[in-house]
Amino acid sequence: MATLEEAKLQQFLQWLQLNRVELRGCNIKYSDSIKGFGIFSSNHSSDGILLVVPLDLAITPMRVLQDPLLGPECRAMFEEGEVDDRLLITLFLTVEHLRENSSWKPYFDMLPTTFGNPLWFSDDELIELKGTTLYRATQLQRTTLQSLFDEKVKRLAEKLLTLDGHPERDVKFEDFLWYASFKKLGYFLPKQLASPSQANSIFWSRALNIPFPRCYVFPMNSEGQESDISSKIDNSGTLTNGCGSLSNGESAKVPEYDALQDKIASTASISQGEIVWVEGLVPGIDFCNHDFKAAATWEVDGTGATTGVPFSMYLLSAGENPSQIEKEISISYGNKGNEELLYLYGFVMNDNPDDYLMVHYPVEAIQKVDFSESKAQLLEAQKAELRCLLPRSLLNRGFFPPSNSSVEDQDKSGSSQVCNYSWSGQRKTPSYLHKLVFPADFLNALRTLSMKENELYRVSSLLEELVGSGGERQPTDTEVQAAIWEACGDSGAFQLLVDLLNMKMLDLEEGSGTEENDTELLEKACTGEIPEDRIEYYRKLLPNLSGTNDIVQNHLLSRNRQSSIIYRRGQKQLTRLFLKEAEHALQLALTEEL
């Protein structure tokens, strides 16, 4: 590590000590060029507590509002509705990073200056993602962030900088983008687009979802009531309804194609009894890197009974045996596929067991199908899902389980796949039902969209028999689903699913080739050689990529490009495997419907 980096680390360690952070069984050290700094074990702590950080040091919305310099102005902005609690933190980070005498400087100096997430990709690196969900999501997010910066952030940040005596300071988009890339958390998120930016990048990749004691976040005033500003934050639009335990708050994935950003949005505060979940940065603990087999977890000690430090967050060894000296201590960022890992943190995992595939039916395409108005009404009546998330783990219980799936996984196959309505009438329950890996709600939508004219009339007739010709009552969503299945069966839905998966594969393979082509590129990357035909392909695709073949190869083997290829190859593999499942289900449905 260079002398400059060593000096920054020493200043940061002194800063942590001044802020009452206790490194009890660990050290912060340089890990590698990809991870940057990490946390390493230093001794065998008898109680397993490795690091203790007072919650006073966490950067949260309330912490911003209480800042001696920026707090009053931020409070006024918040009360006037110019900013919400998410934007408060991003503004604070942007401004503090630019302030010459910021008390946070030793911390900011330790943070990375470049990122591997797609928001920071060059245009030609982004091309590697073409055909994936992440490609479109990145384009949308870039546009959204630029608009947010131009319309609001630049003006507000420069307004806050005048308080520091620098009215002439120019805030650039890259300053904002830096902090938006720091976020280490789980998310079940509201349908509001949050903002990865440089402040955005820091925040997205490093933030944690912290369970604060409510009395700590919202102190009472002299009359025994929470302050007005506390109530506004507690009732803000960023509240969600789900939360985890008091450690490593991870939660479910949101399977929206056009809302990948929503999954990355901040879960600002979640009230549950005496606990308020607040998203924020915790200097020190946020240097833990990710591993599937985490060596530690973090927890909050509200009373001080565990650590001796009330209102603190601590890092706890996860293993029964003491960690090896000088071994890097990791935490798990949750069960995330490469799509999330790349978008949030800028890295991917080879053979990621938590990878998933997004399949969706374009909403705009409904207008082009026959009897679109009637089908749209039926979709609404069923509360149908036009997209689904297909985790790799579903394949363990399908028609073609991978060789490494356990018998127990396969035995669980039918439990969650049985439709939530009764099979009725003349149509028999399919023999393959227990092997289907596709969500019932999505198949309901595909049955509706694929209906033929005679099937549509039969559905109308069945529902009329059920509820009466006078429409004495409205059919339930379950009744509508049952009528559609009775009239249509499964073959039309499976055929449409096969078509959707084939289209997805075509999009993924356009320009980049097959799964085997990606594997060859990655293998050549290990040896430093790219096939000549691929180099020529990139020369034609990217006219600005000039130079000798050696220069071109070095460019094509960049970390960002390799991460994109690993992610892209995984998407092709999952598409191929789920297409095989859909094609087999189609053949069985056609056979049984004869």
Summary of the structure (lengths in Angstrom):
residues: 594
radius of gyration: 26.7
end to end distance: 70.7
largest distance: 83.7
contacts: 1935
relative contact order: 0.10
helix: 49%
strand: 12%
